């Protein structure tokens, strides 16, 4: 994967994480309170569905 294709993918992942988990970053911050989160199963499902849909769109 080139840097050119990696940036949009990273932006999309952050967009999904921000929407479904209210995260500001996907970077490791070396702090348990910042790096570990309690999330509901329905939030995980919604995020996975969003990622799957994005993959389908990208494959077209």
Secondary structure as GFF3:
##gff-version 3
##sequence-region A 1 60
A	DSSP	alpha_helix	3	21	.	.	.	ID=ss1
A	DSSP	alpha_helix	32	35	.	.	.	ID=ss2
A	DSSP	alpha_helix	41	59	.	.	.	ID=ss3
###
